[in-house]
Amino acid sequence: MRLYSAGVENVFALAAVSTAMGEKKPESLFRRDVLLAQLQQQAEWDLLVIGGGATGLGVALDALSRGYRTLLLEQSDFAKGTSSRSTKLVHGGVRYLAQGDIGLVREALYERGLLLKNAPHLVKNQDFIIPNYDRWGGPFYTIGLKLYDLLAGKLSLGASVHLSRQETLARLGNIQAAGLRGGVLYHDGQFDDARLAINLAQTAVELGGTLLNHFGVRGLLKDARGRVAGVAATDQETGIPYELRAKVVVNATGIFVDDIRQMDQPGAKKLVRPSQGVHIVVDKSFLPGNDAIMIPKTDDGRVLFAVPWHGRVVLGTTDTPLTENSLEPRALEEEIEFILRTAGRYLTRAPQRGDALSVFAGLRPLAATEDGSDKTKEISRSHKILVSAAGLITITGGKWTTYRRMGQDAVDKAIVQGKLPPAPSQTAHLPIHGARPTTDRSSHLYVYGTDEPALLQLMADEPALAEKLDEALEFRRAEVVWAACHEMARTVEDVLARRVRVLFVDAAAALRMAPAVAELLARELGKDAAWEQQQVAAFTEVARGYVLSQPATQEASLPLRLSF
């Protein structure tokens, strides 16, 4: 086991020590050639994580905080799947409170408080208002949210309060006034999911971990006793195969956990029932204030949010059980209509199809019920950890807010199994890469946290990089270079979907930017013109699914149709 003498209480202090000693600057560790070289240098890892979403990154970071030699492999890009497609909330879950899941809410509220402290550049206190159109709604929600505040304890983000009709109208300028009786204000967290994932990966690398995206696992290795002893994997960029040994292998692949379990135990019972959540992004004018809206019960019993995010508004979500998994799920027509119709009932200016800047879908890896129920409200949002007869540890379920606890629990399980020497988790108070108190979010560059000054210096040193990627949006050419050099971006999609989030805030603009991004990436990664063309074509294929135009044909929706 490898322990860090500098400690892990402050990852930035560790980086400073390394620089002062004349070692390579921390950013050099984010180069793919450096990370690949580590595969050759390490004969066996203490812990190998399959999956680079919120759960896998949480597991890797927790293991590294305890001093274990850790490798993480992601078949696509960090947070490519569900972890970049959330409602952008760090929350305890008001609807889970209504369902009586007190334990999950308490755990999530605690983790919400830790995230606000450990990543204050990305996580912020967001005011939410529940508009009340029912006689008894105000007292009912006020009492419930007081319990929500109580469960948060010392990590509460602020007390919930009742709002009069006039106060509600003043704060929510676009809310329907007819029948409005008042509102209830409460506090929750709001964040940038994919940016947090990238910062988690950076933190893990700074702690000595080896994390590789675009590196797919194609099989499990077993020893003479039939125990899982590593993985067979392939570098997706070069096609070079690897056999990588590890004392512990953790399957943290989200909606794909059953695919990895089949490699270990063909015919194993499925653990995950995917549920699709769809979001539509519209202009900020649809919610001009700083408050978010939560509709606690729609016509079909679902919850609808309208949340300010990066100068736009995210509307969602749906909760639709599916039978098939996909890295690029598509919104069903009925889901799109549900969001637009429901938002239109509460907003005086109702969003139309033509107002959608982007539409995206994500699949939640819900832990399935024993009876195989399709009702998503009966499927647990809590996480589950299982250990197969061959020793494969699988973690499934959960939510972004509790990623840290999920990682801790998975590593604890490996220790209990006798595969790792005991060591305490250090992640509860571990600052995430970029962490700094952030109150001024007037510039979109705030998401870079402590990296922002270096990014500004890059633009000062090379003024051409200060130019916008597209005149209609705020994003700069320097951000592409930064993503390639310091954030492990390897493709146009990596940049536009998960480093600068353009695909999620304005899909049409992302399509316009693709050629310029490909050119900048090619220069930084040493690629040729043919690679640029391939990248633009591949991104165009993906991005078209985020542009909401005419209703999709029935045939186009068939691959994602439901089975009841």
VEXVOFI-29860 format. One line per 10 residues: number of its first residue (from 1); their letters; for each residue z negated, x, y of C-alpha. Coordinates in nm, 2 decimals, always signed. Layout:
NUM	a	Z,X,Y; ...
This chain:
1	mrlysagven	+0.00,+0.00,+0.00; +0.08,+0.12,+0.35; -0.17,+0.07,+0.63; -0.11,+0.13,+1.00; -0.37,+0.36,+1.16; -0.28,+0.23,+1.51; -0.38,-0.12,+1.39; -0.18,-0.44,+1.42; -0.40,-0.62,+1.68; -0.14,-0.54,+1.94
11	vfalaavsta	+0.21,-0.47,+1.83; +0.31,-0.35,+2.17; +0.04,-0.09,+2.17; +0.18,+0.04,+1.84; +0.52,+0.07,+1.99; +0.39,+0.25,+2.29; +0.21,+0.50,+2.06; +0.53,+0.57,+1.87; +0.72,+0.63,+2.19; +0.45,+0.86,+2.33
21	mgekkpeslf	+0.47,+1.07,+2.02; +0.84,+1.13,+2.07; +0.95,+0.91,+1.79; +1.25,+0.68,+1.81; +1.22,+0.40,+2.06; +1.13,+0.07,+1.90; +1.47,-0.08,+1.97; +1.65,+0.18,+1.76; +1.48,+0.02,+1.46; +1.69,-0.30,+1.51
31	rrdvllaqlq	+2.01,-0.12,+1.41; +2.16,-0.24,+1.08; +2.23,+0.12,+0.96; +1.87,+0.21,+1.01; +1.75,-0.10,+0.82; +2.00,-0.04,+0.54; +1.89,+0.32,+0.51; +1.54,+0.19,+0.43; +1.67,+0.02,+0.12; +1.77,+0.36,-0.02
41	qqaewdllvi	+1.43,+0.52,+0.07; +1.21,+0.26,-0.09; +1.20,+0.25,-0.47; +0.98,-0.06,-0.49; +0.85,-0.30,-0.23; +0.51,-0.47,-0.23; +0.66,-0.80,-0.13; +1.01,-0.92,-0.11; +1.09,-1.24,+0.08; +1.40,-1.45,+0.02
51	gggatglgva	+1.49,-1.65,+0.33; +1.48,-1.58,+0.70; +1.38,-1.91,+0.85; +1.04,-2.00,+1.00; +0.87,-1.99,+0.66; +1.02,-1.66,+0.54; +0.95,-1.49,+0.87; +0.59,-1.61,+0.86; +0.54,-1.47,+0.51; +0.70,-1.14,+0.60
61	ldalsrgyrt	+0.49,-1.10,+0.92; +0.17,-1.19,+0.75; +0.23,-0.94,+0.47; +0.31,-0.67,+0.72; +0.00,-0.75,+0.92; -0.20,-0.66,+0.61; -0.01,-0.33,+0.55; +0.21,-0.43,+0.26; +0.56,-0.28,+0.23; +0.78,-0.58,+0.30
71	llleqsdfak	+1.15,-0.66,+0.27; +1.31,-0.98,+0.38; +1.67,-1.09,+0.30; +1.85,-1.37,+0.47; +2.19,-1.49,+0.33; +2.32,-1.59,+0.68; +2.13,-1.53,+1.00; +1.77,-1.57,+1.10; +1.70,-1.94,+1.16; +2.06,-2.04,+1.07
81	gtssrstklv	+1.95,-2.35,+0.89; +1.67,-2.60,+0.97; +1.47,-2.35,+1.18; +1.71,-2.36,+1.47; +1.77,-2.74,+1.46; +1.42,-2.88,+1.53; +1.32,-3.12,+1.81; +1.19,-2.81,+1.99; +0.82,-2.93,+1.96; +0.51,-2.73,+1.86
91	hggvrylaqg	+0.29,-3.02,+1.78; +0.02,-3.17,+1.56; +0.23,-3.48,+1.50; +0.12,-3.80,+1.66; +0.31,-4.00,+1.39; +0.12,-3.81,+1.11; -0.20,-3.91,+1.28; -0.09,-4.28,+1.27; -0.02,-4.23,+0.89; -0.38,-4.10,+0.84
101	diglvrealy	-0.29,-3.74,+0.76; -0.58,-3.60,+0.95; -0.59,-3.27,+0.76; -0.22,-3.19,+0.85; -0.27,-3.29,+1.21; -0.59,-3.07,+1.25; -0.42,-2.77,+1.09; -0.11,-2.81,+1.31; -0.30,-2.85,+1.63; -0.49,-2.53,+1.56
111	erglllknap	-0.17,-2.35,+1.49; -0.02,-2.50,+1.80; -0.30,-2.34,+2.01; -0.25,-2.00,+1.84; +0.13,-2.01,+1.91; +0.08,-2.08,+2.28; -0.14,-1.77,+2.30; +0.07,-1.54,+2.08; +0.42,-1.64,+2.22; +0.35,-1.77,+2.58
121	hlvknqdfii	+0.70,-1.68,+2.69; +0.85,-1.93,+2.45; +0.59,-2.19,+2.40; +0.46,-2.41,+2.68; +0.24,-2.70,+2.75; +0.46,-3.01,+2.78; +0.35,-3.35,+2.92; +0.46,-3.65,+2.71; +0.45,-4.01,+2.82; +0.44,-4.31,+2.58
131	pnydrwggpf	+0.58,-4.61,+2.79; +0.40,-4.93,+2.70; +0.57,-5.26,+2.69; +0.31,-5.44,+2.47; -0.01,-5.60,+2.58; -0.23,-5.40,+2.34; -0.02,-5.09,+2.33; -0.20,-4.91,+2.61; -0.55,-4.93,+2.47; -0.42,-4.86,+2.11
141	ytiglklydl	-0.23,-4.54,+2.20; -0.50,-4.42,+2.44; -0.77,-4.44,+2.17; -0.54,-4.28,+1.91; -0.45,-3.99,+2.15; -0.82,-3.93,+2.23; -0.87,-3.86,+1.86; -0.56,-3.63,+1.88; -0.74,-3.44,+2.17; -1.06,-3.43,+1.97
151	lagklslgas	-0.89,-3.28,+1.66; -0.75,-3.00,+1.88; -1.10,-2.89,+1.98; -1.11,-2.57,+2.19; -0.74,-2.52,+2.16; -0.66,-2.85,+2.33; -0.38,-2.84,+2.58; -0.53,-3.11,+2.80; -0.68,-3.45,+2.79; -0.47,-3.76,+2.74
161	vhlsrqetla	-0.50,-4.03,+3.01; -0.38,-4.38,+3.07; -0.11,-4.43,+3.34; -0.06,-4.74,+3.55; +0.28,-4.91,+3.56; +0.34,-4.75,+3.91; +0.24,-4.40,+3.79; +0.47,-4.43,+3.48; +0.76,-4.54,+3.69; +0.70,-4.26,+3.94
171	rlgniqaagl	+0.69,-3.99,+3.67; +0.98,-4.14,+3.46; +1.25,-4.21,+3.71; +1.50,-4.34,+3.46; +1.27,-4.56,+3.25; +1.33,-4.94,+3.21; +1.10,-5.12,+3.45; +1.14,-5.47,+3.30; +0.83,-5.55,+3.09; +0.67,-5.21,+3.15
181	rggvlyhdgq	+0.29,-5.24,+3.15; +0.20,-4.87,+3.19; +0.19,-4.56,+2.98; -0.02,-4.30,+2.81; +0.02,-3.93,+2.90; -0.07,-3.67,+2.64; +0.00,-3.30,+2.59; +0.19,-3.11,+2.32; +0.38,-2.78,+2.28; +0.75,-2.73,+2.35
191	fddarlainl	+0.95,-2.42,+2.25; +1.28,-2.25,+2.17; +1.29,-2.24,+1.79; +1.56,-1.99,+1.72; +1.44,-1.75,+1.99; +1.10,-1.75,+1.84; +1.25,-1.67,+1.50; +1.43,-1.37,+1.65; +1.11,-1.25,+1.81; +0.93,-1.29,+1.48
201	aqtavelggt	+1.19,-1.08,+1.31; +1.16,-0.81,+1.59; +0.78,-0.81,+1.55; +0.81,-0.76,+1.18; +1.05,-0.47,+1.21; +0.82,-0.31,+1.47; +0.54,-0.33,+1.21; +0.74,-0.14,+0.97; +0.92,-0.42,+0.78; +1.28,-0.41,+0.67
211	llnhfgvrgl	+1.46,-0.74,+0.76; +1.83,-0.79,+0.69; +2.04,-1.09,+0.78; +2.38,-1.16,+0.62; +2.24,-1.03,+0.30; +2.26,-1.28,+0.01; +2.05,-1.29,-0.31; +2.26,-1.36,-0.61; +2.00,-1.33,-0.89; +1.65,-1.23,-0.99
221	lkdargrvag	+1.56,-0.91,-1.17; +1.30,-0.93,-1.46; +1.11,-0.67,-1.64; +1.07,-0.62,-2.02; +0.80,-0.90,-2.02; +1.03,-1.15,-1.85; +0.84,-1.13,-1.52; +1.02,-1.14,-1.19; +1.05,-0.78,-1.07; +1.30,-0.80,-0.78
231	vaatdqetgi	+1.64,-0.93,-0.68; +2.01,-0.86,-0.71; +2.16,-0.89,-0.37; +2.48,-0.82,-0.18; +2.54,-0.71,+0.17; +2.77,-0.98,+0.30; +2.94,-0.75,+0.55; +3.04,-0.47,+0.31; +3.02,-0.64,-0.03; +2.80,-0.36,-0.16
241	pyelrakvvv	+2.56,-0.48,-0.43; +2.20,-0.38,-0.45; +1.92,-0.41,-0.70; +1.59,-0.42,-0.52; +1.25,-0.40,-0.69; +0.93,-0.56,-0.58; +0.58,-0.64,-0.71; +0.60,-0.99,-0.55; +0.90,-1.21,-0.48; +0.85,-1.51,-0.25
251	natgifvddi	+1.11,-1.78,-0.24; +1.11,-1.92,+0.11; +1.46,-2.05,+0.14; +1.38,-2.40,+0.28; +1.62,-2.66,+0.15; +1.76,-2.41,-0.09; +1.44,-2.33,-0.28; +1.56,-2.51,-0.59; +1.87,-2.29,-0.61; +1.65,-1.98,-0.63
261	rqmdqpgakk	+1.42,-2.15,-0.88; +1.71,-2.22,-1.10; +1.78,-1.85,-1.11; +1.43,-1.80,-1.25; +1.41,-2.11,-1.47; +1.73,-2.30,-1.53; +1.67,-2.67,-1.55; +1.35,-2.66,-1.34; +1.25,-2.99,-1.18; +1.35,-3.02,-0.81
271	lvrpsqgvhi	+1.08,-2.96,-0.56; +1.26,-3.06,-0.24; +1.40,-3.39,-0.11; +1.61,-3.31,+0.20; +1.57,-3.53,+0.50; +1.82,-3.51,+0.78; +1.72,-3.51,+1.15; +1.99,-3.55,+1.41; +1.96,-3.47,+1.79; +2.19,-3.54,+2.08
281	vvdksflpgn	+2.17,-3.32,+2.39; +2.26,-3.47,+2.73; +2.24,-3.37,+3.10; +1.91,-3.34,+3.27; +1.99,-3.63,+3.50; +1.91,-3.87,+3.21; +1.54,-3.76,+3.24; +1.51,-3.61,+3.59; +1.14,-3.53,+3.59; +0.94,-3.27,+3.40
291	daimipktdd	+0.79,-3.52,+3.15; +0.91,-3.59,+2.80; +0.92,-3.94,+2.65; +0.79,-4.04,+2.31; +0.88,-4.39,+2.17; +0.63,-4.43,+1.89; +0.79,-4.71,+1.70; +1.16,-4.81,+1.72; +1.32,-5.11,+1.55; +1.33,-4.94,+1.21
301	grvlfavpwh	+0.99,-4.77,+1.24; +1.11,-4.43,+1.35; +0.99,-4.22,+1.64; +1.23,-4.12,+1.92; +1.18,-3.83,+2.16; +1.35,-3.74,+2.49; +1.25,-3.38,+2.56; +1.35,-3.16,+2.85; +1.49,-2.83,+2.72; +1.67,-2.54,+2.89
311	grvvlgttdt	+1.77,-2.77,+3.18; +1.90,-3.04,+2.95; +1.75,-3.32,+2.75; +1.72,-3.34,+2.37; +1.73,-3.69,+2.22; +1.61,-3.75,+1.87; +1.54,-3.76,+1.59; +1.65,-3.94,+1.28; +1.49,-3.92,+0.94; +1.75,-3.99,+0.68
321	pltenslepr	+1.71,-3.90,+0.31; +2.00,-3.70,+0.16; +2.10,-3.58,-0.18; +2.30,-3.27,-0.08; +2.22,-2.95,+0.10; +2.44,-2.77,+0.35; +2.41,-2.48,+0.59; +2.61,-2.69,+0.84; +2.51,-3.06,+0.79; +2.68,-3.31,+1.01
331	aleeeiefil	+2.54,-3.61,+1.19; +2.63,-3.95,+1.03; +2.78,-4.21,+1.25; +2.49,-4.45,+1.20; +2.25,-4.17,+1.31; +2.44,-4.11,+1.63; +2.45,-4.48,+1.71; +2.08,-4.52,+1.64; +1.99,-4.25,+1.89; +2.22,-4.37,+2.17
341	rtagryltra	+2.13,-4.74,+2.11; +1.75,-4.67,+2.11; +1.77,-4.44,+2.41; +1.97,-4.70,+2.60; +1.70,-4.96,+2.55; +1.44,-4.75,+2.73; +1.66,-4.58,+3.00; +1.81,-4.76,+3.29; +2.10,-4.52,+3.27; +2.20,-4.53,+2.91
351	pqrgdalsvf	+2.37,-4.23,+2.75; +2.71,-4.28,+2.60; +2.91,-4.08,+2.35; +3.10,-3.91,+2.63; +2.77,-3.79,+2.78; +2.68,-3.58,+2.47; +2.69,-3.21,+2.54; +2.61,-3.12,+2.18; +2.50,-3.30,+1.86; +2.33,-3.11,+1.58
361	aglrplaate	+2.18,-3.20,+1.25; +1.91,-3.02,+1.04; +1.78,-3.07,+0.69; +1.40,-3.08,+0.65; +1.28,-2.93,+0.32; +1.03,-3.20,+0.24; +0.81,-3.15,-0.07; +0.92,-3.44,-0.31; +0.68,-3.70,-0.44; +0.60,-3.71,-0.81
371	dgsdktkeis	+0.77,-4.05,-0.84; +1.09,-3.93,-0.67; +1.06,-4.18,-0.38; +1.34,-4.17,-0.13; +1.11,-4.30,+0.15; +1.07,-4.00,+0.38; +0.75,-4.14,+0.52; +0.60,-4.11,+0.17; +0.72,-3.75,+0.13; +0.46,-3.49,+0.24
381	rshkilvsaa	+0.50,-3.28,+0.55; +0.24,-3.05,+0.42; +0.35,-2.73,+0.25; +0.32,-2.65,-0.12; +0.30,-2.32,-0.31; +0.40,-2.29,-0.67; +0.40,-1.99,-0.91; +0.64,-2.00,-1.20; +0.56,-1.87,-1.55; +0.76,-1.56,-1.46
391	glititggkw	+0.56,-1.50,-1.14; +0.81,-1.62,-0.87; +0.62,-1.76,-0.58; +0.79,-2.06,-0.41; +0.67,-2.21,-0.08; +0.82,-2.53,+0.04; +0.76,-2.82,+0.28; +0.57,-2.76,+0.60; +0.69,-2.75,+0.96; +0.77,-2.50,+1.23
401	ttyrrmgqda	+0.43,-2.54,+1.40; +0.24,-2.42,+1.08; +0.48,-2.13,+0.99; +0.20,-1.88,+1.04; -0.05,-2.06,+0.81; +0.22,-2.10,+0.55; +0.29,-1.73,+0.55; -0.08,-1.66,+0.52; -0.13,-1.90,+0.23; +0.17,-1.75,+0.04
411	vdkaivqgkl	+0.04,-1.40,+0.07; -0.31,-1.51,-0.02; -0.15,-1.67,-0.34; +0.00,-1.33,-0.43; -0.34,-1.16,-0.39; -0.51,-1.43,-0.60; -0.24,-1.37,-0.87; -0.35,-1.00,-0.88; -0.02,-0.87,-0.76; -0.14,-0.72,-0.43
421	ppapsqtahl	-0.47,-0.55,-0.34; -0.69,-0.77,-0.11; -0.64,-0.73,+0.26; -0.72,-0.98,+0.54; -0.44,-1.15,+0.74; -0.41,-1.03,+1.10; -0.16,-1.28,+1.24; -0.39,-1.53,+1.40; -0.42,-1.31,+1.71; -0.11,-1.10,+1.68
431	pihgarpttd	+0.12,-1.12,+1.99; +0.48,-1.19,+1.91; +0.75,-0.96,+2.05; +0.82,-1.05,+2.41; +0.48,-1.21,+2.47; +0.37,-1.24,+2.83; +0.23,-1.53,+3.03; +0.52,-1.72,+3.17; +0.49,-1.99,+3.44; +0.82,-1.94,+3.63
441	rsshlyvygt	+1.11,-2.07,+3.42; +1.35,-2.11,+3.71; +1.58,-1.84,+3.55; +1.69,-1.89,+3.19; +1.61,-1.52,+3.13; +1.24,-1.61,+3.09; +1.29,-1.64,+2.72; +1.32,-1.27,+2.69; +0.96,-1.22,+2.79; +0.87,-0.85,+2.82
451	depallqlma	+1.24,-0.76,+2.75; +1.36,-0.93,+3.07; +1.32,-0.62,+3.29; +1.53,-0.41,+3.05; +1.79,-0.67,+3.04; +1.81,-0.69,+3.42; +1.83,-0.31,+3.43; +2.13,-0.33,+3.19; +2.31,-0.55,+3.43; +2.22,-0.33,+3.72
461	depalaekld	+2.35,-0.02,+3.54; +2.67,-0.20,+3.44; +2.75,-0.47,+3.70; +3.04,-0.62,+3.49; +2.77,-0.73,+3.24; +2.60,-0.94,+3.51; +2.91,-1.17,+3.52; +2.88,-1.52,+3.36; +3.03,-1.58,+3.02; +3.15,-1.92,+3.17
471	ealefrraev	+3.13,-2.03,+3.53; +2.99,-2.36,+3.43; +2.68,-2.22,+3.26; +2.41,-1.97,+3.34; +2.45,-1.72,+3.05; +2.55,-1.36,+3.12; +2.77,-1.11,+2.94; +2.48,-0.87,+2.92; +2.30,-1.11,+2.69; +2.57,-1.06,+2.42
481	vwaachemar	+2.53,-0.68,+2.44; +2.15,-0.72,+2.42; +2.18,-0.95,+2.12; +2.40,-0.69,+1.94; +2.19,-0.39,+2.02; +1.83,-0.53,+2.01; +1.84,-0.87,+1.83; +2.04,-0.80,+1.52; +2.32,-1.04,+1.61; +2.63,-0.97,+1.39
491	tvedvlarrv	+2.86,-1.26,+1.46; +2.98,-1.48,+1.74; +2.79,-1.76,+1.59; +2.47,-1.55,+1.58; +2.50,-1.50,+1.95; +2.61,-1.84,+2.08; +2.40,-2.05,+1.84; +2.08,-1.86,+1.81; +2.05,-1.59,+2.07; +2.16,-1.77,+2.39
501	rvlfvdaaaa	+2.17,-2.13,+2.25; +2.49,-2.23,+2.41; +2.62,-2.41,+2.11; +2.31,-2.64,+2.13; +2.32,-2.71,+2.50; +2.70,-2.73,+2.56; +2.93,-2.71,+2.26; +3.25,-2.73,+2.46; +3.14,-2.44,+2.67; +3.05,-2.24,+2.36
511	lrmapavael	+3.41,-2.28,+2.24; +3.54,-2.15,+2.57; +3.31,-1.85,+2.55; +3.39,-1.75,+2.20; +3.68,-1.50,+2.28; +3.48,-1.32,+2.54; +3.17,-1.30,+2.31; +3.39,-1.17,+2.02; +3.54,-0.90,+2.25; +3.19,-0.78,+2.36
521	larelgkdaa	+3.05,-0.78,+2.01; +3.35,-0.59,+1.87; +3.29,-0.32,+2.13; +2.92,-0.29,+2.04; +2.97,-0.31,+1.66; +3.28,-0.10,+1.64; +3.51,-0.38,+1.51; +3.89,-0.42,+1.56; +4.11,-0.69,+1.70; +4.16,-0.86,+1.37
531	weqqqvaaft	+3.78,-0.90,+1.34; +3.77,-1.06,+1.68; +4.03,-1.31,+1.58; +3.85,-1.39,+1.26; +3.52,-1.44,+1.44; +3.67,-1.68,+1.70; +3.84,-1.88,+1.42; +3.52,-1.90,+1.22; +3.31,-2.00,+1.51; +3.56,-2.26,+1.63
541	evargyvlsq	+3.54,-2.42,+1.28; +3.16,-2.45,+1.31; +3.14,-2.55,+1.68; +3.37,-2.84,+1.64; +3.10,-3.01,+1.44; +2.87,-3.00,+1.75; +3.12,-3.18,+1.98; +3.07,-3.55,+1.98; +3.41,-3.73,+2.03; +3.54,-4.04,+1.87
551	patqeaslpl	+3.35,-4.20,+1.58; +3.39,-4.00,+1.26; +3.61,-4.15,+0.98; +3.44,-4.28,+0.67; +3.62,-4.01,+0.47; +3.47,-3.73,+0.70; +3.12,-3.86,+0.63; +3.15,-3.89,+0.25; +3.01,-3.55,+0.16; +2.68,-3.64,+0.33
561	rlsf	+2.66,-4.01,+0.23; +2.34,-4.13,+0.09; +2.25,-4.24,-0.26; +2.00,-4.51,-0.29
